[in-house]
Amino acid sequence: MPSMTCVRCNPTLKVFYNRLKPKKAKPLVALIAVQRKLLILMYTLWKNEEVYDAKFETKKQQKHKALAAQDNNLIAQLVS
């Protein structure tokens, strides 16, 4: 049941579920993948004694884009 709620309310898990659903024979398989992702998330937060950050994925993507831009600038400087 928690995974069904997450698929409706959590934007990150909603995108994950919608990406998996057409690839699987039954929608239940995609829902179980969401359950697994939730369990891993809960365990990781508990183990590291952290609080859930809903914008974590967005921040992570922005960080990767910034690092990629730095790499591109460095390569451009080396080539010049």
N, CA, C and O atoms as a Maestro MAE file, in Angstrom:
{
 s_m_m2io_version
 :::
 2.0.0
}

f_m_ct {
 s_m_title
 :::
 protein
 m_atom[320] {
  # First column is atom index #
  i_m_mmod_type
  r_m_x_coord
  r_m_y_coord
  r_m_z_coord
  i_m_residue_number
  s_m_chain_name
  s_m_pdb_residue_name
  s_m_pdb_atom_name
  i_m_atomic_number
  :::
  1 25 0.797 -1.205 0.000 1 A "MET " " N  " 7
  2 3 0.000 0.000 0.000 1 A "MET " " CA " 6
  3 2 0.842 1.273 0.000 1 A "MET " " C  " 6
  4 15 0.486 2.217 -0.705 1 A "MET " " O  " 8
  5 25 1.947 1.349 0.758 2 A "PRO " " N  " 7
  6 3 2.753 2.571 0.719 2 A "PRO " " CA " 6
  7 2 3.295 2.876 -0.676 2 A "PRO " " C  " 6
  8 15 3.408 4.040 -1.061 2 A "PRO " " O  " 8
  9 25 3.627 1.839 -1.426 3 A "SER " " N  " 7
  10 3 4.158 2.085 -2.760 3 A "SER " " CA " 6
  11 2 3.081 2.652 -3.684 3 A "SER " " C  " 6
  12 15 3.384 3.453 -4.569 3 A "SER " " O  " 8
  13 25 1.839 2.247 -3.486 4 A "MET " " N  " 7
  14 3 0.749 2.795 -4.299 4 A "MET " " CA " 6
  15 2 0.556 4.275 -4.002 4 A "MET " " C  " 6
  16 15 0.285 5.061 -4.910 4 A "MET " " O  " 8
  17 25 0.692 4.658 -2.740 5 A "THR " " N  " 7
  18 3 0.580 6.061 -2.361 5 A "THR " " CA " 6
  19 2 1.747 6.861 -2.911 5 A "THR " " C  " 6
  20 15 1.566 7.982 -3.386 5 A "THR " " O  " 8
  21 25 2.937 6.295 -2.851 6 A "CYS " " N  " 7
  22 3 4.120 6.988 -3.362 6 A "CYS " " CA " 6
  23 2 4.039 7.215 -4.861 6 A "CYS " " C  " 6
  24 15 4.492 8.242 -5.367 6 A "CYS " " O  " 8
  25 25 3.469 6.270 -5.558 7 A "VAL " " N  " 7
  26 3 3.328 6.404 -7.007 7 A "VAL " " CA " 6
  27 2 2.398 7.568 -7.347 7 A "VAL " " C  " 6
  28 15 2.548 8.208 -8.387 7 A "VAL " " O  " 8
  29 25 1.445 7.834 -6.469 8 A "ARG " " N  " 7
  30 3 0.522 8.948 -6.710 8 A "ARG " " CA " 6
  31 2 1.089 10.280 -6.242 8 A "ARG " " C  " 6
  32 15 0.840 11.304 -6.879 8 A "ARG " " O  " 8
  33 25 1.848 10.296 -5.141 9 A "CYS " " N  " 7
  34 3 2.216 11.557 -4.492 9 A "CYS " " CA " 6
  35 2 3.676 11.970 -4.648 9 A "CYS " " C  " 6
  36 15 3.969 13.163 -4.719 9 A "CYS " " O  " 8
  37 25 4.583 11.024 -4.701 10 A "ASN " " N  " 7
  38 3 6.010 11.338 -4.767 10 A "ASN " " CA " 6
  39 2 6.432 11.496 -6.223 10 A "ASN " " C  " 6
  40 15 6.342 10.537 -6.990 10 A "ASN " " O  " 8
  41 25 6.892 12.691 -6.626 11 A "PRO " " N  " 7
  42 3 7.226 12.906 -8.038 11 A "PRO " " CA " 6
  43 2 8.373 12.024 -8.540 11 A "PRO " " C  " 6
  44 15 8.349 11.587 -9.691 11 A "PRO " " O  " 8
  45 25 9.363 11.759 -7.707 12 A "THR " " N  " 7
  46 3 10.502 10.940 -8.121 12 A "THR " " CA " 6
  47 2 10.077 9.498 -8.370 12 A "THR " " C  " 6
  48 15 10.417 8.911 -9.398 12 A "THR " " O  " 8
  49 25 9.339 8.935 -7.433 13 A "LEU " " N  " 7
  50 3 8.898 7.552 -7.581 13 A "LEU " " CA " 6
  51 2 7.805 7.416 -8.634 13 A "LEU " " C  " 6
  52 15 7.658 6.355 -9.241 13 A "LEU " " O  " 8
  53 25 7.045 8.472 -8.854 14 A "LYS " " N  " 7
  54 3 6.027 8.457 -9.898 14 A "LYS " " CA " 6
  55 2 6.680 8.323 -11.272 14 A "LYS " " C  " 6
  56 15 6.226 7.543 -12.110 14 A "LYS " " O  " 8
  57 25 7.743 9.085 -11.495 15 A "VAL " " N  " 7
  58 3 8.482 9.000 -12.759 15 A "VAL " " CA " 6
  59 2 9.109 7.617 -12.913 15 A "VAL " " C  " 6
  60 15 9.074 7.036 -13.998 15 A "VAL " " O  " 8
  61 25 9.675 7.095 -11.845 16 A "PHE " " N  " 7
  62 3 10.278 5.762 -11.862 16 A "PHE " " CA " 6
  63 2 9.244 4.698 -12.229 16 A "PHE " " C  " 6
  64 15 9.508 3.836 -13.067 16 A "PHE " " O  " 8
  65 25 8.077 4.759 -11.606 17 A "TYR " " N  " 7
  66 3 7.012 3.787 -11.869 17 A "TYR " " CA " 6
  67 2 6.503 3.901 -13.314 17 A "TYR " " C  " 6
  68 15 6.314 2.891 -13.991 17 A "TYR " " O  " 8
  69 25 6.288 5.123 -13.771 18 A "ASN " " N  " 7
  70 3 5.783 5.326 -15.129 18 A "ASN " " CA " 6
  71 2 6.792 4.896 -16.191 18 A "ASN " " C  " 6
  72 15 6.410 4.519 -17.299 18 A "ASN " " O  " 8
  73 25 8.066 4.952 -15.854 19 A "ARG " " N  " 7
  74 3 9.101 4.484 -16.781 19 A "ARG " " CA " 6
  75 2 9.117 2.960 -16.853 19 A "ARG " " C  " 6
  76 15 9.326 2.392 -17.925 19 A "ARG " " O  " 8
  77 25 8.899 2.296 -15.721 20 A "LEU " " N  " 7
  78 3 8.945 0.836 -15.683 20 A "LEU " " CA " 6
  79 2 7.657 0.161 -16.152 20 A "LEU " " C  " 6
  80 15 7.706 -0.920 -16.738 20 A "LEU " " O  " 8
  81 25 6.531 0.774 -15.906 21 A "LYS " " N  " 7
  82 3 5.232 0.151 -16.155 21 A "LYS " " CA " 6
  83 2 5.064 -0.380 -17.582 21 A "LYS " " C  " 6
  84 15 4.634 -1.523 -17.731 21 A "LYS " " O  " 8
  85 25 5.374 0.376 -18.639 22 A "PRO " " N  " 7
  86 3 5.168 -0.162 -19.989 22 A "PRO " " CA " 6
  87 2 6.117 -1.311 -20.342 22 A "PRO " " C  " 6
  88 15 5.806 -2.117 -21.219 22 A "PRO " " O  " 8
  89 25 7.257 -1.394 -19.676 23 A "LYS " " N  " 7
  90 3 8.253 -2.419 -19.986 23 A "LYS " " CA " 6
  91 2 7.916 -3.771 -19.358 23 A "LYS " " C  " 6
  92 15 8.420 -4.801 -19.805 23 A "LYS " " O  " 8
  93 25 7.085 -3.777 -18.346 24 A "LYS " " N  " 7
  94 3 6.772 -5.009 -17.613 24 A "LYS " " CA " 6
  95 2 5.465 -5.615 -18.113 24 A "LYS " " C  " 6
  96 15 4.590 -4.908 -18.612 24 A "LYS " " O  " 8
  97 25 5.345 -6.924 -17.973 25 A "ALA " " N  " 7
  98 3 4.139 -7.632 -18.407 25 A "ALA " " CA " 6
  99 2 2.934 -7.235 -17.557 25 A "ALA " " C  " 6
  100 15 1.821 -7.112 -18.068 25 A "ALA " " O  " 8
  101 25 3.159 -7.037 -16.261 26 A "LYS " " N  " 7
  102 3 2.081 -6.659 -15.351 26 A "LYS " " CA " 6
  103 2 2.508 -5.418 -14.569 26 A "LYS " " C  " 6
  104 15 3.671 -5.304 -14.184 26 A "LYS " " O  " 8
  105 25 1.586 -4.493 -14.332 27 A "PRO " " N  " 7
  106 3 1.925 -3.287 -13.555 27 A "PRO " " CA " 6
  107 2 2.386 -3.604 -12.137 27 A "PRO " " C  " 6
  108 15 3.093 -2.806 -11.521 27 A "PRO " " O  " 8
  109 25 1.990 -4.763 -11.618 28 A "LEU " " N  " 7
  110 3 2.377 -5.151 -10.264 28 A "LEU " " CA " 6
  111 2 3.892 -5.302 -10.141 28 A "LEU " " C  " 6
  112 15 4.450 -5.033 -9.078 28 A "LEU " " O  " 8
  113 25 4.557 -5.722 -11.198 29 A "VAL " " N  " 7
  114 3 6.013 -5.886 -11.171 29 A "VAL " " CA " 6
  115 2 6.679 -4.524 -10.978 29 A "VAL " " C  " 6
  116 15 7.642 -4.404 -10.221 29 A "VAL " " O  " 8
  117 25 6.171 -3.506 -11.658 30 A "ALA " " N  " 7
  118 3 6.714 -2.145 -11.494 30 A "ALA " " CA " 6
  119 2 6.429 -1.632 -10.087 30 A "ALA " " C  " 6
  120 15 7.256 -0.932 -9.503 30 A "ALA " " O  " 8
  121 25 5.285 -1.971 -9.549 31 A "LEU " " N  " 7
  122 3 4.933 -1.552 -8.194 31 A "LEU " " CA " 6
  123 2 5.850 -2.199 -7.162 31 A "LEU " " C  " 6
  124 15 6.209 -1.565 -6.170 31 A "LEU " " O  " 8
  125 25 6.228 -3.434 -7.383 32 A "ILE " " N  " 7
  126 3 7.156 -4.115 -6.487 32 A "ILE " " CA " 6
  127 2 8.540 -3.479 -6.563 32 A "ILE " " C  " 6
  128 15 9.246 -3.410 -5.557 32 A "ILE " " O  " 8
  129 25 8.930 -3.016 -7.742 33 A "ALA " " N  " 7
  130 3 10.202 -2.304 -7.877 33 A "ALA " " CA " 6
  131 2 10.174 -1.009 -7.061 33 A "ALA " " C  " 6
  132 15 11.177 -0.635 -6.454 33 A "ALA " " O  " 8
  133 25 9.039 -0.333 -7.047 34 A "VAL " " N  " 7
  134 3 8.894 0.876 -6.224 34 A "VAL " " CA " 6
  135 2 8.994 0.518 -4.747 34 A "VAL " " C  " 6
  136 15 9.613 1.246 -3.971 34 A "VAL " " O  " 8
  137 25 8.379 -0.615 -4.347 35 A "GLN " " N  " 7
  138 3 8.466 -1.061 -2.954 35 A "GLN " " CA " 6
  139 2 9.912 -1.294 -2.546 35 A "GLN " " C  " 6
  140 15 10.338 -0.898 -1.461 35 A "GLN " " O  " 8
  141 25 10.656 -1.940 -3.429 36 A "ARG " " N  " 7
  142 3 12.068 -2.219 -3.139 36 A "ARG " " CA " 6
  143 2 12.852 -0.918 -2.991 36 A "ARG " " C  " 6
  144 15 13.676 -0.779 -2.087 36 A "ARG " " O  " 8
  145 25 12.587 0.029 -3.884 37 A "LYS " " N  " 7
  146 3 13.266 1.318 -3.822 37 A "LYS " " CA " 6
  147 2 12.935 2.042 -2.518 37 A "LYS " " C  " 6
  148 15 13.806 2.673 -1.920 37 A "LYS " " O  " 8
  149 25 11.685 1.953 -2.079 38 A "LEU " " N  " 7
  150 3 11.281 2.553 -0.804 38 A "LEU " " CA " 6
  151 2 12.005 1.911 0.375 38 A "LEU " " C  " 6
  152 15 12.481 2.609 1.271 38 A "LEU " " O  " 8
  153 25 12.086 0.594 0.372 39 A "LEU " " N  " 7
  154 3 12.777 -0.104 1.459 39 A "LEU " " CA " 6
  155 2 14.250 0.270 1.525 39 A "LEU " " C  " 6
  156 15 14.791 0.485 2.610 39 A "LEU " " O  " 8
  157 25 14.895 0.349 0.379 40 A "ILE " " N  " 7
  158 3 16.307 0.734 0.352 40 A "ILE " " CA " 6
  159 2 16.471 2.161 0.849 40 A "ILE " " C  " 6
  160 15 17.408 2.454 1.592 40 A "ILE " " O  " 8
  161 25 15.569 3.054 0.446 41 A "LEU " " N  " 7
  162 3 15.616 4.440 0.898 41 A "LEU " " CA " 6
  163 2 15.453 4.524 2.417 41 A "LEU " " C  " 6
  164 15 16.201 5.238 3.084 41 A "LEU " " O  " 8
  165 25 14.468 3.788 2.965 42 A "MET " " N  " 7
  166 3 14.249 3.809 4.415 42 A "MET " " CA " 6
  167 2 15.452 3.264 5.175 42 A "MET " " C  " 6
  168 15 15.858 3.830 6.190 42 A "MET " " O  " 8
  169 25 16.019 2.174 4.687 43 A "TYR " " N  " 7
  170 3 17.171 1.581 5.358 43 A "TYR " " CA " 6
  171 2 18.366 2.535 5.328 43 A "TYR " " C  " 6
  172 15 19.063 2.698 6.330 43 A "TYR " " O  " 8
  173 25 18.598 3.160 4.176 44 A "THR " " N  " 7
  174 3 19.733 4.082 4.049 44 A "THR " " CA " 6
  175 2 19.572 5.281 4.964 44 A "THR " " C  " 6
  176 15 20.531 5.700 5.612 44 A "THR " " O  " 8
  177 25 18.368 5.838 5.024 45 A "LEU " " N  " 7
  178 3 18.127 6.980 5.914 45 A "LEU " " CA " 6
  179 2 18.308 6.583 7.372 45 A "LEU " " C  " 6
  180 15 18.879 7.342 8.154 45 A "LEU " " O  " 8
  181 25 17.829 5.405 7.741 46 A "TRP " " N  " 7
  182 3 17.970 4.937 9.115 46 A "TRP " " CA " 6
  183 2 19.437 4.687 9.458 46 A "TRP " " C  " 6
  184 15 19.902 5.075 10.530 46 A "TRP " " O  " 8
  185 25 20.160 4.042 8.551 47 A "LYS " " N  " 7
  186 3 21.553 3.697 8.814 47 A "LYS " " CA " 6
  187 2 22.429 4.941 8.948 47 A "LYS " " C  " 6
  188 15 23.314 4.986 9.803 47 A "LYS " " O  " 8
  189 25 22.189 5.947 8.113 48 A "ASN " " N  " 7
  190 3 22.992 7.173 8.143 48 A "ASN " " CA " 6
  191 2 22.427 8.225 9.086 48 A "ASN " " C  " 6
  192 15 22.978 9.319 9.207 48 A "ASN " " O  " 8
  193 25 21.319 7.890 9.758 49 A "GLU " " N  " 7
  194 3 20.652 8.807 10.685 49 A "GLU " " CA " 6
  195 2 20.379 10.161 10.034 49 A "GLU " " C  " 6
  196 15 20.730 11.210 10.573 49 A "GLU " " O  " 8
  197 25 19.747 10.110 8.868 50 A "GLU " " N  " 7
  198 3 19.419 11.315 8.117 50 A "GLU " " CA " 6
  199 2 17.909 11.477 8.030 50 A "GLU " " C  " 6
  200 15 17.148 10.552 8.311 50 A "GLU " " O  " 8
  201 25 17.502 12.661 7.640 51 A "VAL " " N  " 7
  202 3 16.096 12.973 7.433 51 A "VAL " " CA " 6
  203 2 15.837 12.981 5.930 51 A "VAL " " C  " 6
  204 15 16.709 13.369 5.153 51 A "VAL " " O  " 8
  205 25 14.653 12.558 5.519 52 A "TYR " " N  " 7
  206 3 14.308 12.506 4.100 52 A "TYR " " CA " 6
  207 2 14.272 13.907 3.511 52 A "TYR " " C  " 6
  208 15 13.645 14.807 4.070 52 A "TYR " " O  " 8
  209 25 14.937 14.086 2.394 53 A "ASP " " N  " 7
  210 3 14.947 15.346 1.664 53 A "ASP " " CA " 6
  211 2 14.256 15.106 0.327 53 A "ASP " " C  " 6
  212 15 14.788 14.405 -0.534 53 A "ASP " " O  " 8
  213 25 13.084 15.684 0.155 54 A "ALA " " N  " 7
  214 3 12.299 15.457 -1.062 54 A "ALA " " CA " 6
  215 2 12.985 16.018 -2.304 54 A "ALA " " C  " 6
  216 15 12.724 15.551 -3.413 54 A "ALA " " O  " 8
  217 25 13.846 16.999 -2.140 55 A "LYS " " N  " 7
  218 3 14.512 17.627 -3.291 55 A "LYS " " CA " 6
  219 2 15.908 17.073 -3.525 55 A "LYS " " C  " 6
  220 15 16.695 17.673 -4.257 55 A "LYS " " O  " 8
  221 25 16.223 15.944 -2.920 56 A "PHE " " N  " 7
  222 3 17.551 15.353 -3.039 56 A "PHE " " CA " 6
  223 2 17.897 15.024 -4.488 56 A "PHE " " C  " 6
  224 15 18.998 15.330 -4.946 56 A "PHE " " O  " 8
  225 25 16.972 14.407 -5.210 57 A "GLU " " N  " 7
  226 3 17.227 14.019 -6.598 57 A "GLU " " CA " 6
  227 2 17.486 15.240 -7.473 57 A "GLU " " C  " 6
  228 15 18.372 15.213 -8.327 57 A "GLU " " O  " 8
  229 25 16.727 16.303 -7.268 58 A "THR " " N  " 7
  230 3 16.908 17.528 -8.051 58 A "THR " " CA " 6
  231 2 18.278 18.137 -7.776 58 A "THR " " C  " 6
  232 15 18.972 18.561 -8.700 58 A "THR " " O  " 8
  233 25 18.666 18.179 -6.505 59 A "LYS " " N  " 7
  234 3 19.975 18.717 -6.141 59 A "LYS " " CA " 6
  235 2 21.095 17.870 -6.736 59 A "LYS " " C  " 6
  236 15 22.107 18.400 -7.194 59 A "LYS " " O  " 8
  237 25 20.910 16.550 -6.725 60 A "LYS " " N  " 7
  238 3 21.916 15.642 -7.259 60 A "LYS " " CA " 6
  239 2 22.088 15.860 -8.765 60 A "LYS " " C  " 6
  240 15 23.213 15.873 -9.264 60 A "LYS " " O  " 8
  241 25 20.987 16.030 -9.484 61 A "GLN " " N  " 7
  242 3 21.055 16.262 -10.922 61 A "GLN " " CA " 6
  243 2 21.735 17.591 -11.226 61 A "GLN " " C  " 6
  244 15 22.525 17.675 -12.167 61 A "GLN " " O  " 8
  245 25 21.442 18.636 -10.445 62 A "GLN " " N  " 7
  246 3 22.075 19.935 -10.651 62 A "GLN " " CA " 6
  247 2 23.572 19.851 -10.388 62 A "GLN " " C  " 6
  248 15 24.364 20.481 -11.091 62 A "GLN " " O  " 8
  249 25 23.964 19.077 -9.379 63 A "LYS " " N  " 7
  250 3 25.379 18.911 -9.061 63 A "LYS " " CA " 6
  251 2 26.100 18.218 -10.208 63 A "LYS " " C  " 6
  252 15 27.210 18.611 -10.568 63 A "LYS " " O  " 8
  253 25 25.478 17.184 -10.792 64 A "HIS " " N  " 7
  254 3 26.092 16.470 -11.913 64 A "HIS " " CA " 6
  255 2 26.227 17.383 -13.137 64 A "HIS " " C  " 6
  256 15 27.228 17.316 -13.852 64 A "HIS " " O  " 8
  257 25 25.232 18.228 -13.379 65 A "LYS " " N  " 7
  258 3 25.291 19.160 -14.506 65 A "LYS " " CA " 6
  259 2 26.415 20.171 -14.302 65 A "LYS " " C  " 6
  260 15 27.125 20.517 -15.247 65 A "LYS " " O  " 8
  261 25 26.572 20.638 -13.076 66 A "ALA " " N  " 7
  262 3 27.631 21.600 -12.782 66 A "ALA " " CA " 6
  263 2 29.007 20.962 -12.970 66 A "ALA " " C  " 6
  264 15 29.913 21.587 -13.522 66 A "ALA " " O  " 8
  265 25 29.162 19.718 -12.512 67 A "LEU " " N  " 7
  266 3 30.442 19.027 -12.685 67 A "LEU " " CA " 6
  267 2 30.728 18.764 -14.160 67 A "LEU " " C  " 6
  268 15 31.876 18.863 -14.595 67 A "LEU " " O  " 8
  269 25 29.699 18.430 -14.931 68 A "ALA " " N  " 7
  270 3 29.884 18.196 -16.363 68 A "ALA " " CA " 6
  271 2 30.295 19.486 -17.062 68 A "ALA " " C  " 6
  272 15 31.134 19.463 -17.962 68 A "ALA " " O  " 8
  273 25 29.713 20.606 -16.655 69 A "ALA " " N  " 7
  274 3 30.081 21.895 -17.246 69 A "ALA " " CA " 6
  275 2 31.533 22.239 -16.914 69 A "ALA " " C  " 6
  276 15 32.253 22.770 -17.759 69 A "ALA " " O  " 8
  277 25 31.961 21.940 -15.692 70 A "GLN " " N  " 7
  278 3 33.350 22.187 -15.316 70 A "GLN " " CA " 6
  279 2 34.291 21.324 -16.140 70 A "GLN " " C  " 6
  280 15 35.342 21.789 -16.579 70 A "GLN " " O  " 8
  281 25 33.917 20.071 -16.351 71 A "ASP " " N  " 7
  282 3 34.746 19.181 -17.165 71 A "ASP " " CA " 6
  283 2 34.845 19.674 -18.590 71 A "ASP " " C  " 6
  284 15 35.921 19.635 -19.187 71 A "ASP " " O  " 8
  285 25 33.733 20.141 -19.147 72 A "ASN " " N  " 7
  286 3 33.744 20.656 -20.513 72 A "ASN " " CA " 6
  287 2 34.632 21.888 -20.632 72 A "ASN " " C  " 6
  288 15 35.351 22.045 -21.619 72 A "ASN " " O  " 8
  289 25 34.583 22.766 -19.625 73 A "ASN " " N  " 7
  290 3 35.438 23.950 -19.625 73 A "ASN " " CA " 6
  291 2 36.910 23.565 -19.543 73 A "ASN " " C  " 6
  292 15 37.750 24.161 -20.217 73 A "ASN " " O  " 8
  293 25 37.221 22.579 -18.725 74 A "LEU " " N  " 7
  294 3 38.596 22.129 -18.567 74 A "LEU " " CA " 6
  295 2 39.108 21.516 -19.869 74 A "LEU " " C  " 6
  296 15 40.243 21.773 -20.269 74 A "LEU " " O  " 8
  297 25 38.294 20.721 -20.522 75 A "ILE " " N  " 7
  298 3 38.687 20.113 -21.789 75 A "ILE " " CA " 6
  299 2 38.897 21.180 -22.843 75 A "ILE " " C  " 6
  300 15 39.843 21.095 -23.626 75 A "ILE " " O  " 8
  301 25 38.034 22.184 -22.879 76 A "ALA " " N  " 7
  302 3 38.171 23.275 -23.844 76 A "ALA " " CA " 6
  303 2 39.465 24.044 -23.611 76 A "ALA " " C  " 6
  304 15 40.120 24.457 -24.568 76 A "ALA " " O  " 8
  305 25 39.837 24.236 -22.365 77 A "GLN " " N  " 7
  306 3 41.081 24.946 -22.053 77 A "GLN " " CA " 6
  307 2 42.291 24.124 -22.455 77 A "GLN " " C  " 6
  308 15 43.283 24.677 -22.929 77 A "GLN " " O  " 8
  309 25 42.228 22.816 -22.273 78 A "LEU " " N  " 7
  310 3 43.359 21.946 -22.632 78 A "LEU " " CA " 6
  311 2 43.537 21.862 -24.144 78 A "LEU " " C  " 6
  312 15 44.662 21.781 -24.636 78 A "LEU " " O  " 8
  313 25 42.436 21.879 -24.873 79 A "VAL " " N  " 7
  314 3 42.502 21.775 -26.327 79 A "VAL " " CA " 6
  315 2 43.030 23.079 -26.925 79 A "VAL " " C  " 6
  316 15 43.749 23.056 -27.924 79 A "VAL " " O  " 8
  317 25 42.678 24.214 -26.318 80 A "SER " " N  " 7
  318 3 43.094 25.518 -26.861 80 A "SER " " CA " 6
  319 2 44.550 25.772 -26.754 80 A "SER " " C  " 6
  320 15 45.024 26.828 -27.172 80 A "SER " " O  " 8
  :::
 }
 m_bond[319] {
  # First column is bond index #
  i_m_from
  i_m_to
  i_m_order
  :::
  1 1 2 1
  2 2 3 1
  3 3 4 2
  4 3 5 1
  5 5 6 1
  6 6 7 1
  7 7 8 2
  8 7 9 1
  9 9 10 1
  10 10 11 1
  11 11 12 2
  12 11 13 1
  13 13 14 1
  14 14 15 1
  15 15 16 2
  16 15 17 1
  17 17 18 1
  18 18 19 1
  19 19 20 2
  20 19 21 1
  21 21 22 1
  22 22 23 1
  23 23 24 2
  24 23 25 1
  25 25 26 1
  26 26 27 1
  27 27 28 2
  28 27 29 1
  29 29 30 1
  30 30 31 1
  31 31 32 2
  32 31 33 1
  33 33 34 1
  34 34 35 1
  35 35 36 2
  36 35 37 1
  37 37 38 1
  38 38 39 1
  39 39 40 2
  40 39 41 1
  41 41 42 1
  42 42 43 1
  43 43 44 2
  44 43 45 1
  45 45 46 1
  46 46 47 1
  47 47 48 2
  48 47 49 1
  49 49 50 1
  50 50 51 1
  51 51 52 2
  52 51 53 1
  53 53 54 1
  54 54 55 1
  55 55 56 2
  56 55 57 1
  57 57 58 1
  58 58 59 1
  59 59 60 2
  60 59 61 1
  61 61 62 1
  62 62 63 1
  63 63 64 2
  64 63 65 1
  65 65 66 1
  66 66 67 1
  67 67 68 2
  68 67 69 1
  69 69 70 1
  70 70 71 1
  71 71 72 2
  72 71 73 1
  73 73 74 1
  74 74 75 1
  75 75 76 2
  76 75 77 1
  77 77 78 1
  78 78 79 1
  79 79 80 2
  80 79 81 1
  81 81 82 1
  82 82 83 1
  83 83 84 2
  84 83 85 1
  85 85 86 1
  86 86 87 1
  87 87 88 2
  88 87 89 1
  89 89 90 1
  90 90 91 1
  91 91 92 2
  92 91 93 1
  93 93 94 1
  94 94 95 1
  95 95 96 2
  96 95 97 1
  97 97 98 1
  98 98 99 1
  99 99 100 2
  100 99 101 1
  101 101 102 1
  102 102 103 1
  103 103 104 2
  104 103 105 1
  105 105 106 1
  106 106 107 1
  107 107 108 2
  108 107 109 1
  109 109 110 1
  110 110 111 1
  111 111 112 2
  112 111 113 1
  113 113 114 1
  114 114 115 1
  115 115 116 2
  116 115 117 1
  117 117 118 1
  118 118 119 1
  119 119 120 2
  120 119 121 1
  121 121 122 1
  122 122 123 1
  123 123 124 2
  124 123 125 1
  125 125 126 1
  126 126 127 1
  127 127 128 2
  128 127 129 1
  129 129 130 1
  130 130 131 1
  131 131 132 2
  132 131 133 1
  133 133 134 1
  134 134 135 1
  135 135 136 2
  136 135 137 1
  137 137 138 1
  138 138 139 1
  139 139 140 2
  140 139 141 1
  141 141 142 1
  142 142 143 1
  143 143 144 2
  144 143 145 1
  145 145 146 1
  146 146 147 1
  147 147 148 2
  148 147 149 1
  149 149 150 1
  150 150 151 1
  151 151 152 2
  152 151 153 1
  153 153 154 1
  154 154 155 1
  155 155 156 2
  156 155 157 1
  157 157 158 1
  158 158 159 1
  159 159 160 2
  160 159 161 1
  161 161 162 1
  162 162 163 1
  163 163 164 2
  164 163 165 1
  165 165 166 1
  166 166 167 1
  167 167 168 2
  168 167 169 1
  169 169 170 1
  170 170 171 1
  171 171 172 2
  172 171 173 1
  173 173 174 1
  174 174 175 1
  175 175 176 2
  176 175 177 1
  177 177 178 1
  178 178 179 1
  179 179 180 2
  180 179 181 1
  181 181 182 1
  182 182 183 1
  183 183 184 2
  184 183 185 1
  185 185 186 1
  186 186 187 1
  187 187 188 2
  188 187 189 1
  189 189 190 1
  190 190 191 1
  191 191 192 2
  192 191 193 1
  193 193 194 1
  194 194 195 1
  195 195 196 2
  196 195 197 1
  197 197 198 1
  198 198 199 1
  199 199 200 2
  200 199 201 1
  201 201 202 1
  202 202 203 1
  203 203 204 2
  204 203 205 1
  205 205 206 1
  206 206 207 1
  207 207 208 2
  208 207 209 1
  209 209 210 1
  210 210 211 1
  211 211 212 2
  212 211 213 1
  213 213 214 1
  214 214 215 1
  215 215 216 2
  216 215 217 1
  217 217 218 1
  218 218 219 1
  219 219 220 2
  220 219 221 1
  221 221 222 1
  222 222 223 1
  223 223 224 2
  224 223 225 1
  225 225 226 1
  226 226 227 1
  227 227 228 2
  228 227 229 1
  229 229 230 1
  230 230 231 1
  231 231 232 2
  232 231 233 1
  233 233 234 1
  234 234 235 1
  235 235 236 2
  236 235 237 1
  237 237 238 1
  238 238 239 1
  239 239 240 2
  240 239 241 1
  241 241 242 1
  242 242 243 1
  243 243 244 2
  244 243 245 1
  245 245 246 1
  246 246 247 1
  247 247 248 2
  248 247 249 1
  249 249 250 1
  250 250 251 1
  251 251 252 2
  252 251 253 1
  253 253 254 1
  254 254 255 1
  255 255 256 2
  256 255 257 1
  257 257 258 1
  258 258 259 1
  259 259 260 2
  260 259 261 1
  261 261 262 1
  262 262 263 1
  263 263 264 2
  264 263 265 1
  265 265 266 1
  266 266 267 1
  267 267 268 2
  268 267 269 1
  269 269 270 1
  270 270 271 1
  271 271 272 2
  272 271 273 1
  273 273 274 1
  274 274 275 1
  275 275 276 2
  276 275 277 1
  277 277 278 1
  278 278 279 1
  279 279 280 2
  280 279 281 1
  281 281 282 1
  282 282 283 1
  283 283 284 2
  284 283 285 1
  285 285 286 1
  286 286 287 1
  287 287 288 2
  288 287 289 1
  289 289 290 1
  290 290 291 1
  291 291 292 2
  292 291 293 1
  293 293 294 1
  294 294 295 1
  295 295 296 2
  296 295 297 1
  297 297 298 1
  298 298 299 1
  299 299 300 2
  300 299 301 1
  301 301 302 1
  302 302 303 1
  303 303 304 2
  304 303 305 1
  305 305 306 1
  306 306 307 1
  307 307 308 2
  308 307 309 1
  309 309 310 1
  310 310 311 1
  311 311 312 2
  312 311 313 1
  313 313 314 1
  314 314 315 1
  315 315 316 2
  316 315 317 1
  317 317 318 1
  318 318 319 1
  319 319 320 2
  :::
 }
}
